[in-house]
Amino acid sequence: MTKNICATLDLNKSVKTFELNITKLLEFSHIREWNGKKLREREE
């Protein structure tokens, strides 16, 4: 999977984008149903 990331010199915008992406990755639900394969797929 290739994802293009645009460069920006606006630090506030960059930090906000980073926060949004990380927040999505850290939101876990139904942890009992998770396994290593599902976690890896989510990280990718």
Secondary structure, 3 states (H helix, E strand, C coil): CCCCCCCCCCHHHHHHHHHHHHHHHHCCCCHHHCCHHHHHHHHC
